[in-house]
Amino acid sequence: SKEGTYYVLYKFLYGYADNELNSKDDSAIDIGWAINSKGQQVNLPGVDFIKIYTGVNQENGWLGECSTEISGVEDLHVLKVEIDTRK
């Protein structure tokens, strides 16, 4: 807001934890987005462990801090939930 009254968290297009409301499909992270160290797409047959990073594009105003809030992770394949994710 540039006035120091509010804080604003701008969304990234995709791929970041805590980037969208949990109730929205864009909160999902798709295993199909996996890339190698050269930025080339790779095919992963599955995932055993997930390390969560976050990036922020935020102006905090009076609040002065930002943090990522992760309360859980769900495997939508196991839950038999299918959503369209960004390509």
MOPAC internal coordinates of N, CA, C and O (Angstrom, degrees):
PM7 1SCF
backbone

  N    0.0000 0     0.00 0     0.00 0    0    0    0
  C    1.4510 1     0.00 0     0.00 0    1    0    0
  C    1.5253 1   111.85 1     0.00 0    2    1    0
  O    1.2310 1   120.46 1   164.29 1    3    2    1
  N    1.3166 1   116.73 1   -15.71 1    3    2    1
  C    1.4632 1   124.13 1  -179.40 1    5    3    2
  C    1.5275 1   112.63 1    64.25 1    6    5    3
  O    1.2310 1   119.90 1  -178.05 1    7    6    5
  N    1.3036 1   117.79 1     1.95 1    7    6    5
  C    1.4590 1   121.78 1   177.23 1    9    7    6
  C    1.5247 1   110.90 1  -106.81 1   10    9    7
  O    1.2310 1   120.01 1   172.47 1   11   10    9
  N    1.3391 1   117.58 1    -7.53 1   11   10    9
  C    1.4571 1   120.57 1  -179.99 1   13   11   10
  C    1.5115 1   113.89 1    78.80 1   14   13   11
  O    1.2310 1   119.51 1  -167.23 1   15   14   13
  N    1.3199 1   118.55 1    12.77 1   15   14   13
  C    1.4589 1   121.67 1  -177.12 1   17   15   14
  C    1.5170 1   112.40 1   -92.84 1   18   17   15
  O    1.2310 1   120.03 1   141.69 1   19   18   17
  N    1.3098 1   117.55 1   -38.31 1   19   18   17
  C    1.4566 1   122.43 1  -175.16 1   21   19   18
  C    1.5171 1   109.77 1  -125.39 1   22   21   19
  O    1.2310 1   121.06 1   -12.12 1   23   22   21
  N    1.3222 1   115.58 1   167.88 1   23   22   21
  C    1.4562 1   118.82 1   169.83 1   25   23   22
  C    1.5147 1   108.43 1  -118.71 1   26   25   23
  O    1.2310 1   120.98 1   -29.43 1   27   26   25
  N    1.3064 1   115.74 1   150.57 1   27   26   25
  C    1.4595 1   121.99 1  -176.82 1   29   27   26
  C    1.5222 1   108.03 1  -130.10 1   30   29   27
  O    1.2310 1   120.43 1   -50.70 1   31   30   29
  N    1.3254 1   116.79 1   129.30 1   31   30   29
  C    1.4602 1   121.61 1   175.40 1   33   31   30
  C    1.5193 1   107.64 1  -114.00 1   34   33   31
  O    1.2310 1   120.88 1   -70.56 1   35   34   33
  N    1.3065 1   115.92 1   109.44 1   35   34   33
  C    1.4567 1   121.05 1   179.59 1   37   35   34
  C    1.5245 1   109.12 1   -80.82 1   38   37   35
  O    1.2310 1   120.34 1   -40.85 1   39   38   37
  N    1.3249 1   116.96 1   139.15 1   39   38   37
  C    1.4578 1   121.35 1  -178.87 1   41   39   38
  C    1.5200 1   110.41 1   -80.02 1   42   41   39
  O    1.2310 1   121.37 1   -33.84 1   43   42   41
  N    1.3282 1   114.98 1   146.16 1   43   42   41
  C    1.4546 1   120.73 1   166.68 1   45   43   42
  C    1.5184 1   107.19 1   -85.93 1   46   45   43
  O    1.2310 1   120.02 1   -18.98 1   47   46   45
  N    1.3322 1   117.56 1   161.02 1   47   46   45
  C    1.4559 1   120.58 1  -177.38 1   49   47   46
  C    1.5250 1   111.16 1   -60.64 1   50   49   47
  O    1.2310 1   119.83 1   134.49 1   51   50   49
  N    1.3349 1   117.93 1   -45.51 1   51   50   49
  C    1.4683 1   121.01 1   178.82 1   53   51   50
  C    1.5227 1   109.49 1  -170.78 1   54   53   51
  O    1.2310 1   121.28 1   -12.96 1   55   54   53
  N    1.3306 1   115.15 1   167.04 1   55   54   53
  C    1.4519 1   120.81 1   169.21 1   57   55   54
  C    1.5122 1   116.92 1    91.43 1   58   57   55
  O    1.2310 1   119.17 1  -172.71 1   59   58   57
  N    1.3075 1   119.18 1     7.29 1   59   58   57
  C    1.4528 1   120.83 1  -178.89 1   61   59   58
  C    1.5190 1   110.79 1  -120.76 1   62   61   59
  O    1.2310 1   121.15 1   -40.28 1   63   62   61
  N    1.3338 1   115.42 1   139.72 1   63   62   61
  C    1.4602 1   120.75 1   175.37 1   65   63   62
  C    1.5278 1   108.93 1   -68.10 1   66   65   63
  O    1.2310 1   120.52 1   -31.95 1   67   66   65
  N    1.3139 1   116.61 1   148.05 1   67   66   65
  C    1.4629 1   122.87 1   176.76 1   69   67   66
  C    1.5277 1   111.77 1    60.72 1   70   69   67
  O    1.2310 1   120.68 1  -144.84 1   71   70   69
  N    1.3227 1   116.30 1    35.16 1   71   70   69
  C    1.4569 1   122.24 1  -176.66 1   73   71   70
  C    1.5233 1   112.44 1   -97.69 1   74   73   71
  O    1.2310 1   120.20 1   162.09 1   75   74   73
  N    1.3129 1   117.23 1   -17.91 1   75   74   73
  C    1.4605 1   121.91 1  -176.37 1   77   75   74
  C    1.5255 1   108.12 1  -150.75 1   78   77   75
  O    1.2310 1   120.66 1   -18.79 1   79   78   77
  N    1.3141 1   116.35 1   161.21 1   79   78   77
  C    1.4628 1   120.81 1   177.39 1   81   79   78
  C    1.5229 1   110.29 1   -59.67 1   82   81   79
  O    1.2310 1   120.06 1   -37.00 1   83   82   81
  N    1.3251 1   117.49 1   143.00 1   83   82   81
  C    1.4637 1   121.76 1  -179.14 1   85   83   82
  C    1.5169 1   112.78 1   -58.09 1   86   85   83
  O    1.2310 1   119.93 1   151.55 1   87   86   85
  N    1.3085 1   117.75 1   -28.45 1   87   86   85
  C    1.4629 1   121.40 1  -177.50 1   89   87   86
  C    1.5311 1   112.66 1   -77.86 1   90   89   87
  O    1.2310 1   119.82 1   174.61 1   91   90   89
  N    1.3196 1   117.96 1    -5.39 1   91   90   89
  C    1.4692 1   121.29 1  -178.13 1   93   91   90
  C    1.5264 1   110.63 1  -103.26 1   94   93   91
  O    1.2310 1   120.92 1   -36.81 1   95   94   93
  N    1.3263 1   115.85 1   143.19 1   95   94   93
  C    1.4634 1   120.58 1   179.53 1   97   95   94
  C    1.5252 1   112.28 1   -58.41 1   98   97   95
  O    1.2310 1   119.82 1   150.07 1   99   98   97
  N    1.3202 1   117.94 1   -29.93 1   99   98   97
  C    1.4641 1   120.69 1  -179.12 1  101   99   98
  C    1.5273 1   113.28 1   -70.35 1  102  101   99
  O    1.2310 1   119.65 1   179.03 1  103  102  101
  N    1.3298 1   118.28 1    -0.97 1  103  102  101
  C    1.4610 1   120.25 1   174.22 1  105  103  102
  C    1.5242 1   111.43 1   -80.21 1  106  105  103
  O    1.2310 1   120.06 1   170.01 1  107  106  105
  N    1.3358 1   117.49 1    -9.99 1  107  106  105
  C    1.4666 1   121.84 1  -177.44 1  109  107  106
  C    1.5250 1   111.39 1   -77.20 1  110  109  107
  O    1.2310 1   121.21 1   -28.35 1  111  110  109
  N    1.3135 1   115.28 1   151.65 1  111  110  109
  C    1.4530 1   122.74 1   170.62 1  113  111  110
  C    1.5153 1   106.35 1  -117.19 1  114  113  111
  O    1.2310 1   120.26 1   -52.41 1  115  114  113
  N    1.3262 1   117.11 1   127.59 1  115  114  113
  C    1.4610 1   122.93 1  -172.77 1  117  115  114
  C    1.5246 1   110.64 1  -100.75 1  118  117  115
  O    1.2310 1   120.07 1   -53.03 1  119  118  117
  N    1.3266 1   117.46 1   126.97 1  119  118  117
  C    1.4616 1   122.18 1   178.01 1  121  119  118
  C    1.5296 1   110.93 1   -57.56 1  122  121  119
  O    1.2310 1   120.45 1   155.28 1  123  122  121
  N    1.3163 1   116.74 1   -24.72 1  123  122  121
  C    1.4583 1   121.74 1   178.30 1  125  123  122
  C    1.5220 1   113.97 1   -66.38 1  126  125  123
  O    1.2310 1   119.69 1   169.05 1  127  126  125
  N    1.3229 1   118.19 1   -10.95 1  127  126  125
  C    1.4606 1   121.90 1   177.52 1  129  127  126
  C    1.5256 1   112.36 1   -84.68 1  130  129  127
  O    1.2310 1   119.47 1   178.62 1  131  130  129
  N    1.3175 1   118.62 1    -1.38 1  131  130  129
  C    1.4678 1   122.16 1  -175.14 1  133  131  130
  C    1.5308 1   110.96 1   -59.86 1  134  133  131
  O    1.2310 1   121.28 1   -41.95 1  135  134  133
  N    1.3386 1   115.15 1   138.05 1  135  134  133
  C    1.4648 1   121.39 1   176.72 1  137  135  134
  C    1.5277 1   108.76 1  -133.88 1  138  137  135
  O    1.2310 1   120.69 1   -19.00 1  139  138  137
  N    1.3283 1   116.29 1   161.00 1  139  138  137
  C    1.4592 1   120.37 1   175.83 1  141  139  138
  C    1.5256 1   109.75 1   -91.98 1  142  141  139
  O    1.2310 1   120.50 1     5.72 1  143  142  141
  N    1.3331 1   116.64 1  -174.28 1  143  142  141
  C    1.4697 1   120.47 1  -175.99 1  145  143  142
  C    1.5251 1   113.03 1   -66.63 1  146  145  143
  O    1.2310 1   120.05 1   165.21 1  147  146  145
  N    1.3352 1   117.51 1   -14.79 1  147  146  145
  C    1.4664 1   121.68 1   177.43 1  149  147  146
  C    1.5265 1   112.07 1   -95.35 1  150  149  147
  O    1.2310 1   120.54 1  -176.30 1  151  150  149
  N    1.3301 1   116.57 1     3.70 1  151  150  149
  C    1.4550 1   120.65 1   179.78 1  153  151  150
  C    1.5134 1   114.20 1    81.16 1  154  153  151
  O    1.2310 1   120.43 1  -168.15 1  155  154  153
  N    1.3298 1   116.79 1    11.85 1  155  154  153
  C    1.4628 1   121.26 1  -179.92 1  157  155  154
  C    1.5261 1   110.08 1   -90.44 1  158  157  155
  O    1.2310 1   120.83 1   -39.02 1  159  158  157
  N    1.3205 1   116.02 1   140.98 1  159  158  157
  C    1.4601 1   120.66 1  -179.97 1  161  159  158
  C    1.5270 1   110.20 1   -64.22 1  162  161  159
  O    1.2310 1   120.74 1   -40.52 1  163  162  161
  N    1.3286 1   116.18 1   139.48 1  163  162  161
  C    1.4640 1   122.29 1   176.62 1  165  163  162
  C    1.5207 1   109.08 1  -125.15 1  166  165  163
  O    1.2310 1   120.80 1   -23.16 1  167  166  165
  N    1.3126 1   116.07 1   156.84 1  167  166  165
  C    1.4589 1   121.51 1   178.78 1  169  167  166
  C    1.5216 1   108.66 1  -104.54 1  170  169  167
  O    1.2310 1   119.87 1   -65.58 1  171  170  169
  N    1.3060 1   117.86 1   114.42 1  171  170  169
  C    1.4592 1   122.12 1   178.38 1  173  171  170
  C    1.5229 1   109.27 1  -101.01 1  174  173  171
  O    1.2310 1   119.60 1   -54.16 1  175  174  173
  N    1.3249 1   118.37 1   125.84 1  175  174  173
  C    1.4603 1   120.39 1   178.98 1  177  175  174
  C    1.5289 1   112.39 1   -72.77 1  178  177  175
  O    1.2310 1   120.32 1   161.32 1  179  178  177
  N    1.3151 1   116.99 1   -18.68 1  179  178  177
  C    1.4618 1   121.40 1  -179.84 1  181  179  178
  C    1.5169 1   109.60 1  -177.37 1  182  181  179
  O    1.2310 1   120.82 1    -1.86 1  183  182  181
  N    1.3107 1   116.03 1   178.14 1  183  182  181
  C    1.4576 1   122.41 1  -179.79 1  185  183  182
  C    1.5208 1   107.97 1  -133.26 1  186  185  183
  O    1.2310 1   120.37 1   -50.04 1  187  186  185
  N    1.3265 1   116.90 1   129.96 1  187  186  185
  C    1.4604 1   121.10 1   176.75 1  189  187  186
  C    1.5226 1   111.88 1   -97.28 1  190  189  187
  O    1.2310 1   120.51 1   143.35 1  191  190  189
  N    1.3258 1   116.63 1   -36.65 1  191  190  189
  C    1.4562 1   121.43 1  -178.11 1  193  191  190
  C    1.5231 1   108.99 1  -137.31 1  194  193  191
  O    1.2310 1   120.91 1   -31.09 1  195  194  193
  N    1.3170 1   115.87 1   148.91 1  195  194  193
  C    1.4614 1   121.52 1   177.54 1  197  195  194
  C    1.5222 1   107.99 1  -127.67 1  198  197  195
  O    1.2310 1   120.97 1   -52.06 1  199  198  197
  N    1.3164 1   115.76 1   127.94 1  199  198  197
  C    1.4574 1   121.39 1   173.01 1  201  199  198
  C    1.5173 1   106.33 1  -107.85 1  202  201  199
  O    1.2310 1   120.20 1   -57.06 1  203  202  201
  N    1.3050 1   117.23 1   122.94 1  203  202  201
  C    1.4596 1   121.51 1  -174.43 1  205  203  202
  C    1.5245 1   110.15 1   -97.35 1  206  205  203
  O    1.2310 1   121.48 1   -55.75 1  207  206  205
  N    1.3227 1   114.77 1   124.25 1  207  206  205
  C    1.4594 1   123.16 1   171.88 1  209  207  206
  C    1.5200 1   106.99 1  -114.17 1  210  209  207
  O    1.2310 1   120.89 1   -19.08 1  211  210  209
  N    1.2907 1   115.91 1   160.92 1  211  210  209
  C    1.4516 1   118.55 1   173.29 1  213  211  210
  C    1.5209 1   109.57 1  -140.28 1  214  213  211
  O    1.2310 1   121.34 1   -28.06 1  215  214  213
  N    1.2896 1   115.04 1   151.94 1  215  214  213
  C    1.4524 1   121.57 1   171.95 1  217  215  214
  C    1.5173 1   107.26 1  -121.13 1  218  217  215
  O    1.2310 1   120.23 1   -31.46 1  219  218  217
  N    1.3012 1   117.17 1   148.54 1  219  218  217
  C    1.4569 1   119.24 1   179.75 1  221  219  218
  C    1.5210 1   109.99 1  -125.43 1  222  221  219
  O    1.2310 1   121.31 1   -33.85 1  223  222  221
  N    1.2923 1   115.10 1   146.15 1  223  222  221
  C    1.4572 1   123.87 1   175.34 1  225  223  222
  C    1.5221 1   104.16 1  -131.35 1  226  225  223
  O    1.2310 1   120.74 1  -101.37 1  227  226  225
  N    1.3143 1   116.20 1    78.63 1  227  226  225
  C    1.4520 1   120.44 1  -163.22 1  229  227  226
  C    1.5235 1   112.18 1  -137.02 1  230  229  227
  O    1.2310 1   121.28 1   -36.89 1  231  230  229
  N    1.3239 1   115.16 1   143.11 1  231  230  229
  C    1.4595 1   122.64 1   168.18 1  233  231  230
  C    1.5160 1   106.22 1  -111.70 1  234  233  231
  O    1.2310 1   120.27 1   -57.48 1  235  234  233
  N    1.3222 1   117.08 1   122.52 1  235  234  233
  C    1.4609 1   120.70 1  -170.28 1  237  235  234
  C    1.5188 1   115.49 1   -96.14 1  238  237  235
  O    1.2310 1   119.41 1   166.70 1  239  238  237
  N    1.3013 1   118.74 1   -13.30 1  239  238  237
  C    1.4597 1   119.46 1   178.32 1  241  239  238
  C    1.5188 1   112.27 1    51.86 1  242  241  239
  O    1.2310 1   120.24 1    46.85 1  243  242  241
  N    1.3204 1   117.14 1  -133.15 1  243  242  241
  C    1.4592 1   122.24 1  -176.83 1  245  243  242
  C    1.5211 1   112.83 1   -67.20 1  246  245  243
  O    1.2310 1   119.36 1   156.21 1  247  246  245
  N    1.3260 1   118.82 1   -23.79 1  247  246  245
  C    1.4614 1   121.31 1  -176.04 1  249  247  246
  C    1.5270 1   111.21 1   -68.22 1  250  249  247
  O    1.2310 1   120.41 1   136.23 1  251  250  249
  N    1.3229 1   116.82 1   -43.77 1  251  250  249
  C    1.4467 1   121.24 1   173.02 1  253  251  250
  C    1.5111 1   117.17 1    75.37 1  254  253  251
  O    1.2310 1   118.55 1   174.61 1  255  254  253
  N    1.3057 1   120.37 1    -5.39 1  255  254  253
  C    1.4641 1   121.76 1   179.67 1  257  255  254
  C    1.5089 1   109.97 1  -138.11 1  258  257  255
  O    1.2310 1   121.36 1   -21.54 1  259  258  257
  N    1.3041 1   115.01 1   158.46 1  259  258  257
  C    1.4572 1   119.30 1   172.88 1  261  259  258
  C    1.5205 1   108.25 1  -142.73 1  262  261  259
  O    1.2310 1   120.87 1   -31.90 1  263  262  261
  N    1.2906 1   115.95 1   148.10 1  263  262  261
  C    1.4559 1   120.73 1   178.82 1  265  263  262
  C    1.5145 1   108.69 1  -151.42 1  266  265  263
  O    1.2310 1   121.31 1   -27.07 1  267  266  265
  N    1.3101 1   115.09 1   152.93 1  267  266  265
  C    1.4537 1   120.98 1   177.21 1  269  267  266
  C    1.5118 1   108.75 1   -91.74 1  270  269  267
  O    1.2310 1   120.70 1   -48.76 1  271  270  269
  N    1.3048 1   116.27 1   131.24 1  271  270  269
  C    1.4597 1   121.48 1   179.90 1  273  271  270
  C    1.5238 1   108.56 1  -108.72 1  274  273  271
  O    1.2310 1   120.11 1   -70.23 1  275  274  273
  N    1.3082 1   117.39 1   109.77 1  275  274  273
  C    1.4621 1   123.08 1   177.17 1  277  275  274
  C    1.5185 1   107.12 1  -116.65 1  278  277  275
  O    1.2310 1   120.57 1   -59.33 1  279  278  277
  N    1.3122 1   116.52 1   120.67 1  279  278  277
  C    1.4682 1   119.43 1  -179.21 1  281  279  278
  C    1.5201 1   112.37 1  -106.96 1  282  281  279
  O    1.2310 1   119.99 1   172.62 1  283  282  281
  N    1.3274 1   117.63 1    -7.38 1  283  282  281
  C    1.4520 1   119.33 1   178.71 1  285  283  282
  C    1.5115 1   111.35 1   169.77 1  286  285  283
  O    1.2310 1   121.58 1   -12.83 1  287  286  285
  N    1.3188 1   114.58 1   167.17 1  287  286  285
  C    1.4592 1   122.51 1   178.35 1  289  287  286
  C    1.5188 1   107.36 1  -133.45 1  290  289  287
  O    1.2310 1   120.23 1   -42.66 1  291  290  289
  N    1.3207 1   117.16 1   137.34 1  291  290  289
  C    1.4645 1   121.41 1   179.68 1  293  291  290
  C    1.5166 1   109.66 1  -125.24 1  294  293  291
  O    1.2310 1   120.29 1   -42.28 1  295  294  293
  N    1.3192 1   117.05 1   137.72 1  295  294  293
  C    1.4598 1   122.35 1   173.68 1  297  295  294
  C    1.5225 1   107.28 1   -86.65 1  298  297  295
  O    1.2310 1   120.53 1   -73.92 1  299  298  297
  N    1.3213 1   116.60 1   106.08 1  299  298  297
  C    1.4606 1   120.56 1  -176.25 1  301  299  298
  C    1.5205 1   112.26 1   -67.79 1  302  301  299
  O    1.2310 1   119.95 1   157.15 1  303  302  301
  N    1.3461 1   117.70 1   -22.85 1  303  302  301
  C    1.4660 1   119.77 1   175.59 1  305  303  302
  C    1.5276 1   110.56 1   -66.54 1  306  305  303
  O    1.2310 1   120.64 1   135.38 1  307  306  305
  N    1.3195 1   116.38 1   -44.62 1  307  306  305
  C    1.4677 1   120.82 1   178.53 1  309  307  306
  C    1.5211 1   110.22 1   -64.08 1  310  309  307
  O    1.2310 1   120.59 1   140.63 1  311  310  309
  N    1.3313 1   116.48 1   -39.37 1  311  310  309
  C    1.4647 1   121.11 1  -179.63 1  313  311  310
  C    1.5237 1   112.57 1   -77.82 1  314  313  311
  O    1.2310 1   120.77 1   174.48 1  315  314  313
  N    1.3436 1   116.13 1    -5.52 1  315  314  313
  C    1.4688 1   122.29 1  -178.32 1  317  315  314
  C    1.5318 1   111.69 1    58.22 1  318  317  315
  O    1.2310 1   121.52 1  -138.02 1  319  318  317
  N    1.3285 1   114.69 1    41.98 1  319  318  317
  C    1.4620 1   122.35 1   176.32 1  321  319  318
  C    1.5179 1   107.12 1  -109.08 1  322  321  319
  O    1.2310 1   120.41 1   -50.44 1  323  322  321
  N    1.3125 1   116.82 1   129.56 1  323  322  321
  C    1.4599 1   120.56 1   179.51 1  325  323  322
  C    1.5194 1   108.88 1  -122.49 1  326  325  323
  O    1.2310 1   120.99 1   -52.98 1  327  326  325
  N    1.3182 1   115.71 1   127.02 1  327  326  325
  C    1.4581 1   121.11 1   176.88 1  329  327  326
  C    1.5218 1   108.34 1  -131.52 1  330  329  327
  O    1.2310 1   120.38 1   -24.82 1  331  330  329
  N    1.3016 1   116.88 1   155.18 1  331  330  329
  C    1.4569 1   121.35 1   173.61 1  333  331  330
  C    1.5191 1   108.22 1   -80.23 1  334  333  331
  O    1.2310 1   120.52 1   -49.38 1  335  334  333
  N    1.3231 1   116.61 1   130.62 1  335  334  333
  C    1.4537 1   120.47 1   175.28 1  337  335  334
  C    1.5179 1   108.38 1  -113.71 1  338  337  335
  O    1.2310 1   120.96 1   -15.85 1  339  338  337
  N    1.3048 1   115.78 1   164.15 1  339  338  337
  C    1.4649 1   120.50 1   179.51 1  341  339  338
  C    1.5191 1   109.75 1   -65.24 1  342  341  339
  O    1.2310 1   120.69 1   -34.13 1  343  342  341
  N    1.2887 1   116.29 1   145.87 1  343  342  341
  C    1.4763 1   121.50 1   179.22 1  345  343  342
  C    1.5003 1   110.14 1  -105.68 1  346  345  343
  O    1.2310 1   120.10 1   180.00 1  347  346  345

